Amino acid sequence: MASALDSQVDIVIPEMPSFTKGYHHRPYPAISPSRPEIAAAAAGKNIVVTGGGTGIGKAIAIAFAQAGARSVAILGRRADRLQQTAAEMKSEAAKHGHSPIIVTEVVDLMRRETVDDALRSIQSKISTAAGSTYLDVLVSNAGMAPKMGAVLGYDAQIMMNTFGLNVMSAFNAVNAWAPLAGDKAVLINVSSMMAHARPVVTNFAYSMAKAANLKMMDYFAAENPTIHVVSLQPGIINTELGGDDMPVFVAPDTTELPGQFCAWLLTDEARFLKNKFVWANWDVEDLVARKDEVLTTRALTWGVEGVPVVIDNKTRSVIRRQAAKGQNLGRRITRPSRVKAFERQALVQPLFAVKSKHESSDVHQDGRDGDSSSRGDDEDTPSRIEPVIGDSVSVLSLPIDIAQEDRVLMCEAVAFMNAPRCLPSLNKAFSEGSVGHSIFLQLIFTDQAYYHCALATVLECNHISPQSGVSSIRHLTHAFRLINERISGAERVSNSTIAVVMSLSTYESTRGRYDRGMIHLSGLFRMVETRGGLDRVGSEEPEIMQKIYRADLDYALRFGAAPKLNIKLFENSKAMERLNVLSTRDHDILYLNLNPEFREQLGLELCELWNSAAEMSMLVNEASANKRSKLSRAKFLRSYIWLGHRLLNYASLNKPRSLNRLQSMAHLGLLMLISSLLCGLDRRVVENAILSQLLRDEASKVTNSETQELLLWLLFLGAAGILQDPSHDIWLVPKTWETMRDLGLDTWDSIRSVLWKFPWMNDFYESGSSALFAKVTQYQCIQFSV
């Protein structure tokens, strides 16, 4: 007689192959939320879990609450389930001695606007307590498993629904979350082994959707190299994911296993898993033991494996021979420069297979077909960049030796330098393409000193591992040794030497050590003069000139001094091509938006600079909203460098000219806007103490009706782009509330209407400014209750 179990069982799952020796079905001590390393990683973090009301998402949310996260927000469709889970989270957190902020949001993840509203609501709710309001971690977990069936005859609507919920829900979630994430953001993508497993009969729809989801995450990770992305197979688990139509599995894993594994993924131990695909069943200690293998190979990287087809000299000689015989007649054969080809590759794929000159003899072999013309031309230069056909990996043959442990850092350095350091919220305003770092990309691969500088900076900015500080110093030491040898030789003022010294100043600014960085910058200026002056450097290498002007502006703002360089040289150089695509009507609108008395008090010169900032902001806002074509990143960069120099030439911070009150406030606001852009839009540098103090001084002065709106703009601009220390809230929140009260403003829309009168980039400043409004609203409630 068949048992009750026999009547329920549809599929028996065999023992799975494993990347690690250990394979778990239940939680174990190494991933326990009470483990000190996991608790430390979760402390202060704001977590968002989609599909967090039931099943795996519920277990993940509970694990983060147990680990002591600052806040855990769960999103789902059913309010009752969310409330039940929230109660369990509070109970479990209390057992571990924690009391996180628990937020629930009922949301339809298929509708972008509701997801945007939900995440902004979360940020507003968590801003009521002290601490960061950045949404540090997103767990993209929502999905569905449809009824099983073969391709032929399958219901087309069910297939599209499956694709929609597994792909579009994640798409909407990451787009809503990324603008609100901090500079050490983590995205955990709950995926499935079905995305990479061999075909399982009747399960094509779910496998197809999960594969598409993974490819989307691949692109997201490549486009946002500062965000730590990990995809996860949660285990074989019976949940409500597929409803009654799904089979029941024998001996399933528990939901607590992936829940606690996700908490472990925040630790420094797991940093090496960036852009990798892992299983929650795998033993984490065994995974860490194979760290070097994971970092230096394509292990755990999702994609199609096979033999890379390299366009080597032999292949080229065959193509040439065919062309000589007319066999390629009528075909279009494109042969771009290697550097340009590499730039395009670097923009979309930060992962590379890197070969040193000692490992690349197979790539450098002569053609064996008797065509001697393949030798002696530019095809055999030491630095070679070749696209690999079939698996999206670039094979580089380099004239410098690269240590095995540095090869992944090489990829990080390329992504770091080539990608504009913008928040994702601002990226949509710009067209795809390089900012123009081709010479610096070449130097990474051809110059030992610059290579070490680039790696040191990446390690310092991204904190890739607990040993990042030590490794950074190691690379910096190599750079110093090499550059000291070079300065005393014939290459003392070469492009590469100037670039290395400039990189050293950038490294010091990243560390917040501007006094040391200024020493490098002063040496750089002397090198430029020895080279023949900045105008000569600009005519030969505009990119280097642009970076020198940017560094000069950055340090001038930090020290409150006037820039050392003459802006006229920059204006007349090849490097100068600013944004200037507004119509005459647009310029008239900008001009008319200024109150006549405001224009008169600003004066002609400052009014011109104000209009330039307003023009830049209008262009970004309209491009972000798809109301005009996308902007050039390079022109945007040059525009704010030019504007910053003009502003500091008009009046420096430590020796200001005689300005009236309105001029002083407007000048400060424009410099705050420029400083926020110089931060790279990702807050990787320390707060500018001079600007912070000047803002506080302005806030402490008595304002009249003419300057109150301008002060409100300054306060929100400061919160969104300058002030990083939470201690500023002590004076910032009361002063903002007082200004809002005097202006009769009590809603976010009414505040926006005032801010939009001034230079203001909506998407860029939205997160920080809305967080300030939430704090002010809470403060107002306290005042009224008292």
N, C-alpha and C positions, 0 to 999 in steps of 0.2 A: 504493500500500500504506500502511495506517495506521501511524503510528509508535507506539512504546511510550507516549509521552506522551499521544497521542490516546486511547489505551485507558483512561488513568487520569483524564482531565479530565472533570469533570461540569459545572462552572460556571466561566465566565470573568467576572471582576470588572471592571467598567468603572472609569475614573478617577473618584474620588469628589469631590464638591463640597467646598470647604474654607472655613473661616472666616478663614483666614490665606492670604497670598500663597504662603508656603512650605509645601510638603507633603512629608513625609519617609516613606521606607520603611525606613531604616536609622538607627542612632544618628549623632549629629553633635556637634561640639565644645560647643555651648551646653548640652547635657544630659549631658556626660561626668561620671562620678562623681569624676574627678580634678580637676574645676574647683573652685577654692578656695571659691566661694560654696556649692556643693553639699556639699563636704566639711565646711564649717563648720556647715551646717544639720543634717547627719547626726551630727556629733560628740556623744557623750554620750547619744544616743537609743537607746531599746530598741524594737525593731521586731518585730511579729508578722505573719506572712503565712500566711493559710489557703490550702490547696491549693498549698503551697510546694514540693512535691517534684518537680513536672514542669512543663513548658510555660511559660506566662506567669508563674505564681507563682515558679517556679524562677529565671527571669531577674530578677524584681523583687528576690528575696532576695539574689541575687548582686550586683546593682547597689548595694544598701544596704551589703553587706559591703565592696565596693570603695570606697564613699564614706567608710568609717570609722565606721559606727554602733557604739555601745557593745556592743550585742548584737542578733542577728537570730535569731528563733525561727521555725521552719517547721512547719506542721501538715499532716498528710495521712493517708491510709488505709494506705499501704504503707511499711513500715519500711525495706525495701531501697532504695527510691527516695529516701527522706528521707536515708538515710546517704550515698548517692552524691552527692546535692546538697550535703549538709553538707561533704563532702570537697572538692568543687569550690569552694564558698564560701570555705573556708579557704585554698585555693590562690590564688584570685583576689584575696582580701583581702591576702595576703602580697605579691603582685606590686605592690600599691599601697601597701605599707608599713604595713598595718593587721593587727591580730590580734583581731578581735571575738569575743565569746562566742557560740558557735553552739549552739543548742538544737533538738532534734527531738522532736516529740510525735506519737505515733500516736493518732489520734482519729477518732471518728465524729461529724461535725458535726451530724448529725440528732438526736443525743442531748444534751440540754442539760447533764445532769450531767457527762458526760464532757468537754464543752468547758470547763465551770467548773473541773473538776479539772486539765485540761491547762494552763489559763492560770495557775492558782495554782502549779502545778508549775514553770512557766516563771519566775514571779516568785521562787520559792524558789531556783531554780538560778542566776539572775543575781545574787542577793543575796550570793553568795560573794565577789564582787569589789567594790572600792570604787565608789561611784557610786549614782545614783538607781535605785530598784527599780520606779518607775512604768513602766507599759507605754505609752510615749509615742505610738506609731503602730500602728494596725491597718490592714492591707491585706486587705480582704474580697474574696478572689479565687476561692474554691471555687465550682464550678458544673458544670453539665452541659448539653450540647446533645443532645437526643434525636433519634431517627430522624425524618425529615421526613414530613409527611402533612397532608392537609386536615382541617378541623374535622369534617366529616361522615365517620363511619366510623373516626375515630382511636381508638386504644386508650386507654380512660379511665385505666387504671392507669399507663401511661407518662406521660400528661399530669399526673397527680397527683405522680408521682415527680419529674418535671421541675420542677413548682412547688415541691415540697418542698426539693429540693437547691439551687435557685437563690434561694429566699426564706427557708426555715427555717434553712438553714445560716448565712446572713448574720444572721438574727434571733438565733440562739443565740450567734454570735460577738460581736455588739455588746453583748448583754446580759451576757456573761461578761467582756468587756474593759472596758466603761465604768467599773465600780467600781474598777478597778485602774489607770485612766489618770490622768495628771497634769493640771495646770491649763492646759497648752498642747497638749492632745491633738489628734491628726490622724487622721481616718478617710478612707482612700482606698478607694472602692467601685469595683471593677472590674466594669463593666457591659457594655453592648453597644449599638451603633447600632440593633439590631433593636428596642430599646425605644421608639424614636421614629421609626423609618423607616416608610414606607408599607408596606402588606401585601405580603409576598413569598409567593407561592403555595407552599403546603405547609410553611410554617415558623411556624405560629401558636403552637405550644406554647412554644417558646423565647422568642418575642417577648412573649407574655403573661407569662411568668415574670419576664423582665427588667423589664418595665414595672411589675409589682407590687413588685419589689425596689426600683426607683427611688422609687416612692411611699412605701414604708416608710422609705427614707433621707430623704426630704423631711420626714416627721414626726419622725424622730430628730433631724434638724438643727434643726427648729423647737423641739423640746422641750429641746434641749441646746445653747443658743446659744453656749456657751463652747468647744464642740468644733468644730474646723475640718473640714468635710466636703466632699469633692470626689468626683464620680463620673467615671469614665473609660471611654471607648471605646478598647480597647487596640490596635486595628488589625485588619487582615484576616490572620489567622495560622493556619497548619495546626498543630494541637496534637492531643493525645489526648483532648480534651474530649468529642468525640462518638463516638469509637470508629470502627469500620469502616463504619458506616452513613452517615457524613457525607461530603459531596462533597469533592473535592480542588480547591483554588483555584489559579488561575494567578497567578504573580508575587506571592506572599504577602509581607507585612511580616515582619521578624525579631522574635523575642521580646525581643531586647535593646532594641528601640525603646521599648516600654511600660515595660520594666524601668528604664531610665535616666530616662524621663520621670517615673516615680513618685518617684525620688530628687530630681529638680528640684522637684517639688511641695512639698517641705519648705522650700524657700528663701523668703526674704522677698519675692522677686520674684513669687512665685505666691500671696501672701496674698490678693490681690484675687479669686481664683477660689473663695473660700469659697461653698459651696452652689451651685456651678455644675457643668455637664456639659461635659467637654472631650474632644477626641480626641488620642491620643498622636501622631498624624501631624502635627498642626499645629505650625508653627514657633513656638517659645517667644518669640523676640524679636519676631515679628510680634504675638503675643498680648499681650505687655507694651505694645506700641505702641498697642493698642486698649483699654488698661486703663480709661480714663475712660468709654468707651462701655459696657464691661461693668459697671462700677460704677453707672452712672446709668440703665441701661435693664434690660429683662428679657432681654437677650441672654444666651445660653447657659443660660437657666433652663428646666428641663424642665417642660412643662405644655401646656395647651391654649390657644392664642393665638386672639384674636378681638376683637370690639368689646365693651368693658365696658359693661354695662347699669347705669347709675347711677339710683338712685331720687331724682330731682331734684324741684324744686318743681312742675314741670309734671305729672309722674307723680302726685305727691301730690294735686294739685288734681283730677285725673281720678278717683282713688280716692275722694276726698271727695264728688265729684259723684255717683258711682255709689252711694255709701252713702246720700246724701240721697234718692236715688230708690228705695232699697230693693233695689238690684241686688246688694248684698253680703249680703243677708239669709241667715242660717244659716252664713255663713263666719266663721272666726276670723281676725281681722287683729291681729297683734301689732306694737306700735310701741314698742320699748324706748328708753330714753334713749340718746343718742349715746355718752356716755362708757361706759356699760355694754356697749353693742354693741362699742365699740372694745376694751374690756378683753378680751372674749371672743375677738375677732379676734386681738389681740396675743398671747394665750396660745398659739395654735395656728399662727400664721403671721407670722413676724417680718419678712417682706418686704412693703414697701408702695410704692405709687406715690404720691409726695408732690407736691402742687401748691401753689404760693404764691398769694397773693391776686391777683397780677398775671396769673397763668396760668389762672385758674379762672372766667373770665366765662361760659364755656359751662355750667358747673355752677350758677352763681348766677342765671341768667336767670329772669325771671318766667314763669309759665305763660302761654301765648298763647291760652288757650281762653276768655277772658273772665271767669274766676273770680278776682276781685280779693281773695278771702279768703286767698289764699296769701301775701299781703304783710302785714307788720305784726305777725306773731306770732313765736314762737321759731324758726320754720323759717329765718329769715334772720339769725340771729346770726352773728358773724364766724367762730367756730370751728365747722367742720362735719366730721362723720365719717360717711361713707356706705359701706355694704357694696357691693361690686361683685359682681354675680351672674354666675357663669360661669367666672371665672379666679382666684378667691381672692386678689384684690388689693384693698386698701382705698385709696380716693382721698380725700385729706384736703385741704380748703381752709383755709388757715391765715391768721391775722392777722399773722404774722411772716414775714419774708423768709428763705429758706433757700438758702444757696449751693449751687451744683450739686454740688460735691465733697462736701458734707456730707449729702446725702440718704440715702446708704446708712448713714452713721453715725447718722442719726436712727432708723433701724430698729434698729440695734445698741443705741442708748440705751433704746428702748422695751423690747426683749427683756431687756436687762440689769436694768432697774428692775422690770419686771413679773414676771420669773421668780425664784422663790426660789433663792438661790445655794446649792443643795444638790448634793452628789455624786449621780450617778444611782443609786448603791446605796441612798440614803436616800429618793429620790423615791417609791418604790413604797409607802411607808408613808402617803402623804398623798393626799387626794382632790384631783381637779382643781379649779382655781379660783384666782382672784387672791388674793394675800396682802392686798390692801386698799390698793392704791396709787392709787386713782382720782384723788385730788387732785393727786398728783405727776405722773400721766400727763397730766392737763389742763394742768399748768404747763409741761410740755415743749413743748406746742403753742401756748400762749397767752402765755408770759412769756419775753422775750428772754434775760434774765439766767440764768434757770433752764435754759433750752435750752442755753446755752453751758456752764454747769456740768456738765450731764448728758453732753454730748459730750466735755468734757475728761476726766471720770472714766472714760468708756468707753474712750477712747484710752489712758489711763494703765493701765487694768486689762488690756485685751485685746491691746495692741500690734499693732494691725491692720496696720500697714505700718512700714517703716523710718523714715518721717517722722512717726510717731505722737507722739513727744515734742514736736516743733516745733508740730504742729497742736494738741496739748493746751495748750501755753502760749498759743497764739493765742486759743483759746476762753476760757482762763482770764483773759487780759487783757481781753477784751470783757466778761466777767462782772464783773470788778473795777470797770471803768469804769461800767457800768450800775448796779451796786449802790451805789457811792459817790454817784452822782447821786440815787439813791432815798432813801438814809439821811438826806439833808438835806431831804427833802420830806415830803409828807403820807403817803406809803406806807412810812414808815420801820419800822413794826411790822405791816405787812400779812402775810397768809399767805404770799404769794409772796416777800417779803423774808426772812422767817424761814426759809422752805424753801431759799432760795439760800444764806444764811449756813450753814445746816446742811449743805448740799451741799459748800460749801467746806471745812468741817471733815472731811467724808468723803474729799474729794479728798486732803487732806494726810495723813490716816491711811493711805490707799492708797499714798502715796509713802513712808510710814514717818517722816514729819516731824510727830510728835505735838506737839512744842513749838509749832509754828505753828498746828496744828489747834486746840490748846487756846486760843489767842488768839481764834479764830473762835467757839469754844464759849462762852467767857466773854462775848463780845459778844452771843451768842444768848440767854444767860440774862438779860442786861440788857434786851434787847428784850422778852422774855417778861414781865418785871416791869413794863415800861412799858405793855405791852398790857393789864395787869390781873391778872397772875399766871398760874401754870401751870394752876390749876383752871379759870380762864376759857377758856384756850386748849383745854384738854381737853374742856370742855363744848361748844365750838364746832367743833373739829377734832380728834377722837380720834386720827386717823392721825398728825398732826403731833406730838401729845403722845407717842405711842408711839415715834416716831423720836428725839425729844429724850431720852427715857429710855434708849434704846438707845445713843445717842452718849455720854451721861453714863457709862453702865456701861463702855463700851469704853475711854474715856479713864481712868476710875478704875483699871481693871485695868492699863493701860499705865504709869501713874504710881505704882501701889501705894497709891493714896489711897482714902479713903471717897468714895462718890458725893456730889455736891453737892445732889441733889434728894431731896425727901422721898417715900419709897416709898408712904406712906399715901395721898397724892394720886392716885397711879397705881392703887392698889388700889380706890379709891372712884370712879374715873372711868369714863366710857363706854368707854375704851380697854381696860379690864381685863376679860378673860374667858378664864381659863386652862383648860388641859386638866383635866378632872375627870370622867372617865367610868368610873372603876374602881368595881367593886361593893364592898360592905362586906367580902365574903369576900376580894377581892383585897387590900384594905387590911390585913386580918388576916394574910394570907400574907406581905406585905411586912414587917409588924411582927414576925412570928414568925421570919422569916429572920434577924433581927438577934439575935446572941448576947446573952443578958441582961446579961452583964458589959460587952459592947460598948455596949449601950444606956445602961447606967448611966454609963460613962465618957464617952460622948458628951454627956450632959446633954440636958435636955428640948428646948431650942431648936434645937440642932444636930441632934438626932435627928429633929425635925420637918422640917428642911431636907433631911436625908439621905433621908427617906422621899419627899419631893417629887421629888427627883432620880431615885430608884429607880422611882417611879410613872411619870415621864416616859419613862424608858428602857423599862420594861415595855410601855407603850402603843405605843411605836415598834416594839419587837421583835415584838409580837403583830400589829400592823397590817401589818408587812413580811411576816410569815408567813401572812397572810390568816386569822388566828385571831380577828379582830374587824374592825369596819368601819374604813375609812380615816379618818385624823385630819385635822383642820382645820389647815392651815399657819399661819393667822393665830393660832389659839390656842396652837400650839406656840411661835411666836415670842414671844408675850406671856408664856408660861410661863417661858421661860428668861431673859427680861429681868427678870421679877419675882424669880425665884430668885437671879439674880446680884446684884441690889440687896440682897436679904435677907442673902445671904452676906457681902457687904462691909460691911453695917451691923452684922453680928454681929462681924466682925473684919476690919479692912483689912490690906493686905499690908505697909505700911511702919510701922504702929503697931498691931501685933497685941495683943490682950488676953492675959491670962495663960491659956494653954491647956496642957493636959497633952499628952503625946506623941501619943496616939491622936486627940485632937481636932485637933491641928495637922495630922496627916497626912490625916484625913478632910476637913478644911476645904480644904486645898490641892488634894486630888483633885477636890472638887466645883467649885472655881474653875477648875481645868484643863478640866473638862468644859464649863463655861460658856464659857470662852475659845475652846475648839475650835469651838463653835457660832457664836460671834461672828465667827470668821474667815470665815464664810459657807460653811463646809464645803467650800471649794474652794481653800484656802491662798493667797488673793490678797494677804494682808497679811503684814508681816514678823513674825518670831518674837517672842513676849513674853519679853524677857530676864529680867524679875523672876521669873516663874513657872519659867522654865528653871533659874535659879540656886537657887530654893527647892527644886525637885525634886532637884537635885544635892546640896544640903545635907542633905536628908532621907535620900538614898541613902547618904551618907557616915557617918551615925550608926549606932550599934550597935542592932540590932533583936533583939527577943525573940520567942518563939513566938507571942505574941498579935498582934504587928504585922507578922510576915513576909508573911502573905497580903495584908494591906493595902498593904505596900510593893510586892509583885508587881503589884497592881492599878495603883498609881501609875506604876510603870516602863512597863507596857504602855500605859497611858492616855497617858503622855507621848510615847511613840514614835508612837502612832497619831494624836494630836491636837495636840501642842504643839511638840515638837522638830523643827526643820526642817533645821538645820545637820548635815551628816554627821559633823562633828568630835565630836559628842556620843557617837558610838559608842565612843570611846576609854574612857569610863567606864561608859556605859550597858550595853554588851554584857557586860563582866565582872561587873558588879553583878547583872544579871539572871540570868546563869548561876549565880552564887553563891547567889542567893535560891532559884532553882529546885532547886538541889542540896540546900539545907537543908530544903526542903519535900518532897523526894523526887519531884519532877515531871520527867518526861523525854519526854512526848509532848504534842502540841498539844491533844489532847482533855482530858488531865488539867489543862492550864493553863486551858483554857476553863472547866472545871468550877469553878475558883477564881474566875476573872474574873466569872462569871455570879452570884456571890454579891453583887457590888457593882453600882452603877449602870453599865450597860454597854450600848451600842447596837450590836448584833452586826454588822449590815451596814456601818455607818459606820466602826467601828474595825477591821474584819476585815483590811483590806489592810495598814495600818501595823503592826498587832500581829503578823500572820503573818510579815511581813518581818523584824521583830525576832527572832522565834523562829528563823527560818532562819539569821540571823547568829549567834545564840547556839549553834545546833547546829553550825555550822562552827567556832566558837570552841572548843566542847567537843571536837571531833575533834582540833583542834590541841593542846589541853591533854593529851589522852590519848596522842597520838603523841610528845609531848615526854617 
